[in-house]
Amino acid sequence: MAGALLALGLALAGCTNGRTATPPTESPLSGGDVAEPIGSPPTGRACSGPLAEEASVCLTTGDAGAVPEGLLQAAYTLVPSPTAAPDATQGGPNLSTLGADGSLFGSWSPFPQPGGPLLTDPLSIGLYGPDGERSTLIEESNPGLPARQAISFSVAGDLAAWVETTSTSLYETDWWIVAYEDGREWIAAESAELGVGSVLPLVQGDINVSLAGRTAFWNSPVPGHAQDQWATALLSRDVDGGGPIETTADNVWLHTSDGAGSVLFVQMSADLTERILSLRPGSEPQVVVERPGGASADFAVTALGADADTVAWSVWQGADPDSYLQSDRSWVYVQEVATGRLTEIELNSTGTDAAFVSAGWAAWGNGSGTGDAGEYLLDIRDSVLYRIAEHEGYSNPVVNYPAVAWAVPNTSPESTLVSLKVAFLTREAGATSG
């Protein structure tokens, strides 16, 4: 990689998940910034999902209310650059990298021209916010080679890692695991090292990376046990190099960092049921949730989020048992690790592919799925659910206490991309009456 580091005096510590929060400077969100109340807290409702018997709190998205005055203090709105301008770019912030100060890590490259390739150099990596502006850390160019895009990011302290690929296909992929720290960028691993060619069939989902300490974990297609058969596995390597790529676990594609030195992942068993495990580098994996989708293989885990105290996941009943059509039956489960207390939230959508938890708060939407496109924020400790906004096609709220980010309809006539609103929670979880 011919990566040209731009000397802009930006410290990566400003884009870590542990960065210091900036005090709110704008007025509380109100009026058009929040949804109207759509329900009231339930009393004695029974749970309906595959873990109904284990759950002690039962909610539905119909129980969500509007964000009360003063709970979220506005910080900034990130409006995308014009897509028709000569210097237009594609890409943008990666929501999973939201920092406690409201800034985001992301990537961008020139917008494709009519009849031209979908990806063109240079690929820029940098920071968004907390003032809503974009600042470049790295600009990459690989003369004579296909251009790449960045598709996943993870940040741990001053260390960042992301996945780059030349692929825009739904059927095949290649990957490079790229690391960055203190102004230096390097390749920690690449798909060609697997010894089966650099281009791999895309088995299940995109390639994502999670950092636990200085170890990078990522899912990848790998050769199966039978000839011409492919599977998916969780791979890992110390980003500082030295030693081969390790296979951490087979039959894994969904994983996340807990921000405290461990990676959590969903592993499918031989009977097609799943379990959630936690692994700290150098130790053996520990089971966190034995059957997150219940005893039936009819329910699949589609999202996973965690911090040191809480794990959240989404379960989807993929097909309606009566019609065999796609089902809108899905649930989010949130479990407090110390007590085992389990909260179930029944959704009215195909579920979510991203869930986030931080300091007693959880956030999720339905992504680009069908059904309810609400963007939700849950006070886990008080079992109070808020509907922040609604955005069909891009319902992806994120929380990293005290920062919260979510998609809003784009107000710029010059761009077809979504806008993002960033705000700060003004109280801790478990203090509803405060």
For each residue, the residues with C-beta under 8 A, 3 or more apart:
1: 140 142 176 178 185 187
2: 140 141 142 143
3: 138 139 140 185
4: 138 139 140 141
5: 137 138 183 184 185
6: 136 137 138 139
7: 183
8: 135 136 137
9:
10: 14 126 127 135 137
11: 14 158
12: 15 16 137 158 159 160 180 181 182
13: 16 19 157 158
14: 10 11 19 99 101 103 127
15: 12 19 97 99 103 104 105 127 155 160
16: 12 13 19 99 155 156 157 158 160
17: 97 98 99 100 155 156 259 400
18: 99 100 157 259
19: 13 14 15 16 99 100 101 103
20: 100 101
21: 100 101 102 402 403 424
22: 25 75 101 102 130 424
23: 424
24: 73 74 75 423 424 426
25: 22 75
26: 73 74 75 76
27: 30 73 74
28: 69 70 71 72 73 74 426
29: 33 34 67 72 73 74 423
30: 27 33 34 69
31: 34
32:
33: 29 30 67 74 389 421
34: 29 30 31 66 67 387 388 389
35: 38 64 66 67 374 387 388 389 390
36: 66
37: 40 65 66
38: 35 62 64 65 387
39: 60 62 63 64 65
40: 37 63 65
41: 63 383 384
42: 45 58 59 60 63
43:
44:
45: 42 58 59 60
46: 52 58
47: 51 52 53 55 58 344 346
48: 52 58 331 344 346
49: 52 55 294 315 331 333 344 346
50: 293 294 295 296 299 315 317 331
51: 47 54 55 292 294 315 331 333 342 344
52: 46 47 48 49 55 58 344
53: 47
54: 51 342
55: 47 49 51 52 58 333 342 343 344
56: 341 342 343
57: 341 342 343 344 383
58: 42 45 46 47 48 52 55 344 346
59: 42 45 63 343 344 345 346 378 383 385
60: 39 42 45 63 345 346 347 348
61: 64 345 346 347 348 372 374 376 385 387
62: 38 39 348
63: 39 40 41 42 59 60 385
64: 35 38 39 61 374 376 385 386 387
65: 37 38 39 40 68 384 385 386 387
66: 34 35 36 37 386 387
67: 29 33 34 35 71 72 377 386 387 388
68: 65 71 386
69: 28 30
70: 28 73 426
71: 28 67 68 386 425 426 427
72: 28 29 67 388 404 423 424 425 426
73: 24 26 27 28 29 70 423 424 425 426
74: 24 26 27 28 29 33 421 423
75: 22 24 25 26 102 129 130 403 422 423 424
76: 26 102 129 130 131 132 421 422
77: 132 408 419 420 421 422
78: 93 104 128 129 132 419 420 421 422
79: 132 410 411 412 415 419
80: 83 92 410 412 415 417 418 419
81: 85 87 88 89 415
82: 85 88 412 414 415
83: 80 88 90 111 414 415 416 417
84: 88 414
85: 81 82 88 414
86:
87: 81 110
88: 81 82 83 84 85 110 111
89: 81 108 109 110 111 124
90: 83 108 109 110 111 112
91: 106 107 108 109 149 150
92: 80 106 107 108 128 417
93: 78 97 104 105 106 128 420
94: 97 104 105 106 107 150 152 153 162
95: 98 104 354 396 398 405 420
96: 152 153 154 354 356 398
97: 15 17 93 94 104 105 106 153 154 155
98: 17 95 102 103 104 398 399 400 403 405 422
99: 14 15 16 17 18 19 102 103 104 130 155 400 403
100: 17 18 19 20 21 400 401 402 403
101: 14 19 20 21 22 129 130 403
102: 21 22 75 76 98 99 129 130 403 405 422 423 424
103: 14 15 19 98 99 127 128 129 130
104: 15 78 93 94 95 97 98 99 127 128 129 405 420 422
105: 15 93 94 97 125 126 127 128 153 155 160
106: 91 92 93 94 97 125 126 127 128 150 153
107: 91 92 94 123 124 125 126 149 150 153 162
108: 89 90 91 92 123 124 126 134
109: 89 90 91 119 120 121 122 123 124 147 149
110: 87 88 89 90 120 121 122
111: 83 88 89 90
112: 90 116 117 118 119 120
113: 116
114:
115:
116: 112 113 120
117: 112 120 147
118: 112 168
119: 109 112 146 147 148 149 166 168
120: 109 110 112 116 117 147
121: 109 110 140 141 142 143 147
122: 109 110 139 140 141
123: 107 108 109 139 140 141 147 148 149 150 164
124: 89 107 108 109 136 138 139 140
125: 105 106 107 136 137 138 139 140 150 162 180
126: 10 105 106 107 108 134 135 136 137 138
127: 10 14 15 103 104 105 106 134 135 137
128: 78 92 93 103 104 105 106 132 133 134
129: 75 76 78 101 102 103 104 132 133 422
130: 22 75 76 99 101 102 103 422
131: 76
132: 76 77 78 79 128 129
133: 128 129
134: 108 126 127 128
135: 8 10 126 127
136: 6 8 124 125 126 139
137: 5 6 8 10 12 125 126 127 180
138: 3 4 5 6 124 125 126 180 185
139: 3 4 6 122 123 124 125 136
140: 1 2 3 4 121 122 123 124 125 148 185
141: 2 4 121 122 123
142: 1 2 121 145 146 147 148
143: 2 121
144:
145: 142 166
146: 119 142 166
147: 109 117 119 120 121 123 142 166
148: 119 123 140 142 164 165 166 176
149: 91 107 109 119 123 164 165 166 168
150: 91 94 106 107 123 125 153 162 163 164 178
151: 162 163 164 165 206 207 208
152: 94 96 162 163 206 207 208 209 218
153: 94 96 97 105 106 107 150 160 161 162 209
154: 96 97 160 161 162 209 210 211 216 257
155: 15 16 17 97 99 105 159 160 161 211
156: 16 17 159 160 211 212 213 214 257 259
157: 13 16 18
158: 11 12 13 16 181 182
159: 12 155 156 179 180 181 211 214 239
160: 12 15 16 105 153 154 155 156 179 180 181 211
161: 153 154 155 177 178 179 180 188 209 211 216 239
162: 94 107 125 150 151 152 153 154 177 178 180 209
163: 150 151 152 175 176 177 178 206 207 208 209 218
164: 123 148 149 150 151 175 176 178
165: 148 149 151 173 174 175 176 207
166: 119 145 146 147 148 149 174
167: 172 173 174 199 202
168: 118 119 149
169: 172 173 202
170: 202
171: 201 202
172: 167 169 199 200 201 202
173: 165 167 169 191 199 200 201 202 206 207 221
174: 165 166 167 190 191 192 198 199 200
175: 163 164 165 190 191 200 207 218 220
176: 1 148 163 164 165 187 189 190 191
177: 161 162 163 187 188 189 190 209 216 218 237 239
178: 1 150 161 162 163 164 185 186 187 188
179: 159 160 161 185 186 187 188 216 239
180: 12 125 137 138 159 160 161 162 184 185 186
181: 12 158 159 160 184
182: 12 158
183: 5 7
184: 5 180 181
185: 1 3 5 138 140 178 179 180
186: 178 179 180
187: 1 176 177 178 179 190
188: 161 177 178 179 216 237 239 241
189: 176 177 193 216 218 235 237 245
190: 174 175 176 177 187 193 198
191: 173 174 175 176 194 198 199 200 220
192: 174 197 198
193: 189 190 244 245
194: 191 200 220 222 223 245
195:
196: 200 223
197: 192 200
198: 174 190 191 192
199: 167 172 173 174 191
200: 172 173 174 175 191 194 196 197 220 221 230
201: 171 172 173 221 230
202: 167 169 170 171 172 173 206 221
203: 221 230 231 232 253
204: 232 253
205: 208 219 232 253 254
206: 151 152 163 173 202
207: 151 152 163 165 173 175 218 219 220
208: 151 152 163 205 218 219 255
209: 152 153 154 161 162 163 177 216 217 218
210: 154 216 217 218 255 256 257 263
211: 154 155 156 159 160 161 214 215 216 217 239 257
212: 156 215 217 257 258 261 262 263 279 280 281
213: 156 261 280 281
214: 156 159 211 238 239 240 281
215: 211 212 236 237 238 239 263 281
216: 154 161 177 179 188 189 209 210 211 236 237 238 239
217: 209 210 211 212 234 235 236 248 255 263 265
218: 152 163 175 177 189 207 208 209 210 234 235 236
219: 205 207 208 232 233 234 235 252 253 254 255
220: 175 191 194 200 207 232 233 235
221: 173 200 201 202 203 230 231 232
222: 194 230 231 232 233 235 247
223: 194 196 229 230 231
224: 229 230 231
225: 229 231
226: 229
227:
228:
229: 223 224 225 226
230: 200 201 203 221 222 223 224
231: 203 221 222 223 224 225 250 251
232: 203 204 205 219 220 221 222 251 252 253
233: 219 220 222 247 248 249 250 251 252
234: 217 218 219 247 248 249 250 252 255 265
235: 189 217 218 219 220 222 245 246 247 248
236: 215 216 217 218 245 246 248 281
237: 177 188 189 215 216 241 243 244 245 246
238: 214 215 216 241 242 243 281
239: 159 161 177 179 188 211 214 215 216
240: 214
241: 188 237 238
242: 238
243: 237 238 246
244: 193 237
245: 189 193 194 235 236 237
246: 235 236 237 243
247: 222 233 234 235 250
248: 217 233 234 235 236 252 265 279 285
249: 233 234 252 265 267 277 279 285
250: 231 233 234 247 267
251: 231 232 233 267 268 269
252: 219 232 233 234 248 249 255 265 266 267 268
253: 203 204 205 219 232 266
254: 205 219 265 266 301 302 303 304
255: 208 210 217 219 234 252 263 264 265 266 304
256: 210 263 264 265 304 305 306
257: 154 156 210 211 212 262 263 264 306
258: 212 261 262 263 264 278 306 307 308 311
259: 17 18 156 306 307 308
260: 307 308
261: 212 213 258 280 281
262: 212 257 258 278 279 280
263: 210 212 215 217 255 256 257 258 278 279
264: 255 256 257 258 276 277 278 279 288 304 306 311
265: 217 234 248 249 252 254 255 256 276 277 279 304
266: 252 253 254 255 274 275 276 292 301 304 313
267: 249 250 251 252 274 275 276 277
268: 251 252 272 273 274
269: 251 272 273 274 275
270:
271: 297
272: 268 269 297
273: 268 269 291 293 294 295 296 297
274: 266 267 268 269 291 292 293 300 301
275: 266 267 269 287 289 290 291 292
276: 264 265 266 267 287 288 289 292 301 304 311 313
277: 249 264 265 267 285 286 287 288
278: 258 262 263 264 285 286 288 306
279: 212 248 249 262 263 264 265 283 284 285 286
280: 212 213 261 262 283
281: 212 213 214 215 236 238 261
282:
283: 279 280 286
284: 279
285: 248 249 277 278 279
286: 277 278 279 283
287: 275 276 277 290
288: 264 276 277 278 311 335 337
289: 275 276 292 311 313 335
290: 275 287
291: 273 274 275 294 295
292: 51 266 274 275 276 289 301 313 315 333
293: 50 273 274 296 297 299 300 301 315
294: 49 50 51 273 291 299 315
295: 50 273 291
296: 50 273 293 299
297: 271 272 273 293
298: 317 318 319 321
299: 50 293 294 296 315 316 317 318
300: 274 293 315 316 318
301: 254 266 274 276 292 293 304 313 314 315
302: 254 314 315 316 330 351 352 353
303: 254 312 313 314 332 351 352 353 354 355 364
304: 254 255 256 264 265 266 276 301 311 312 313 355
305: 256 311 312 313 354 355 356 357 362 364
306: 256 257 258 259 264 278 310 311 312 357
307: 258 259 260 310 357 358 359
308: 258 259 260 337
309: 336 337 338 360
310: 306 307 334 335 336 337 357 360 362 380
311: 258 264 276 288 289 304 305 306 334 335 337 357
312: 303 304 305 306 332 333 334 335 355 356 357 362 364
313: 266 276 289 292 301 303 304 305 332 333 355
314: 301 302 303 330 331 332 333 347 351 352 353 355 364
315: 49 50 51 292 293 294 299 300 301 302 330 331 332 333 351
316: 299 300 302 327 329 330 350 351
317: 50 298 299 320 321 327 329 330
318: 298 299 300 326 327
319: 298 324 325 326 327
320: 317 323 324 325 326 327 329
321: 298 317 324
322:
323: 320
324: 319 320 321
325: 319 320
326: 318 319 320 350 370
327: 316 317 318 319 320 330 350
328: 347 348 349 350 370 371
329: 316 317 320
330: 302 314 315 316 317 327 347 349 350 351 352
331: 48 49 50 51 314 315 344 345 346 347 351
332: 303 312 313 314 315 344 345 347 351 352 355 362 364
333: 49 51 55 292 312 313 314 315 342 343 344 345
334: 310 311 312 342 343 345 357 362 378 380
335: 288 289 310 311 312 340 341 342 343
336: 309 310 339 340 341 380
337: 288 308 309 310 311 340
338: 309
339: 336
340: 335 336 337
341: 56 57 335 336
342: 51 54 55 56 57 333 334 335
343: 55 56 57 59 333 334 335 378 380 383
344: 47 48 49 51 52 55 57 58 59 331 332 333
345: 59 60 61 331 332 333 334 376 378 385
346: 47 48 49 58 59 60 61 331
347: 60 61 314 328 330 331 332 351 352 366 371 372
348: 60 61 62 328 371 372
349: 328 330 352 366 369 370 371 372 373
350: 316 326 327 328 330 366 369 370 371
351: 302 303 314 315 316 330 331 332 347 366 369
352: 302 303 314 330 332 347 349 355 364 365 366 367 369 395
353: 302 303 314 367 369
354: 95 96 303 305 364 365 367 396 398
355: 303 304 305 312 313 314 332 352 362 363 364
356: 96 305 312 362 363 364 397 398 399 400
357: 305 306 307 310 311 312 334 361 362 363 380 399
358: 307 361 399 400 401
359: 307 401 428 429
360: 309 310 379 380 381 401 428 429 430
361: 357 358 377 378 379 380 399 401 404 425 429
362: 305 310 312 332 334 355 356 357 377 378 380 399
363: 355 356 357 375 376 377 378 397 398 399 404 406
364: 303 305 312 314 332 352 354 355 356 375 376 397
365: 352 354 373 374 375 376 391 395 396 397 406 407
366: 347 349 350 351 352 369 370 371 372 373 374 395
367: 352 353 354 394 395 396
368: 393 394 395
369: 349 350 351 352 353 366 395
370: 326 328 349 350 366
371: 328 347 348 349 350 366
372: 61 347 348 349 366
373: 349 365 366 390 391 392 393 395
374: 35 61 64 365 366 387 388 389 390 395
375: 363 364 365 387 388 389 390 391 395 396 397 406 407
376: 61 64 345 363 364 365 385 386 387 388 397
377: 67 361 362 363 385 386 388 397 399 404
378: 59 334 343 345 361 362 363 383 384 385 386
379: 360 361 382 383 384 385 386 429 430 432
380: 310 334 336 343 357 360 361 362 383 429
381: 360 429 430
382: 379 429 430 431 432
383: 41 57 59 343 378 379 380
384: 41 65 378 379 432
385: 59 61 63 64 65 345 376 377 378 379
386: 64 65 66 67 68 71 376 377 378 379
387: 34 35 38 61 64 65 66 67 374 375 376 390
388: 34 35 67 72 374 375 376 377 397 404 406
389: 33 34 35 374 375 397 406 407 408 421
390: 35 373 374 375 387 395
391: 365 373 375 394 395 406 407 408 409 418
392: 373 395
393: 368 373
394: 367 368 391 407 418
395: 352 365 366 367 368 369 373 374 375 390 391 392 407
396: 95 354 365 367 375 406 407
397: 356 363 364 365 375 376 377 388 389 404 405 406 407
398: 95 96 98 354 356 363 404 405 406
399: 98 356 357 358 361 362 363 377 403 404 425
400: 17 98 99 100 356 358 403
401: 100 358 359 360 361 425 428 429
402: 21 100 424 425 426
403: 21 75 98 99 100 101 102 399 400 422 423 424 425
404: 72 361 363 377 388 397 398 399 422 423 424 425
405: 95 98 102 104 397 398 420 421 422 423
406: 363 365 375 388 389 391 396 397 398 420 421
407: 365 375 389 391 394 395 396 397 418 419 420 421
408: 77 389 391 418 419 420 421
409: 391 418 419
410: 79 80 415 416 417 418 419
411: 79 419
412: 79 80 82 415 419
413:
414: 82 83 84 85
415: 79 80 81 82 83 410 412
416: 83 410
417: 80 83 92 410
418: 80 391 394 407 408 409 410
419: 77 78 79 80 407 408 409 410 411 412
420: 77 78 93 95 104 405 406 407 408
421: 33 74 76 77 78 389 405 406 407 408
422: 75 76 77 78 98 102 104 129 130 403 404 405
423: 24 29 72 73 74 75 102 403 404 405
424: 21 22 23 24 72 73 75 102 402 403 404
425: 71 72 73 361 399 401 402 403 404 428
426: 24 28 70 71 72 73 402
427: 71 431 434
428: 359 360 401 425 431
429: 359 360 361 379 380 381 382 401
430: 360 379 381 382
431: 382 427 428 434
432: 379 382 384
433:
434: 427 431
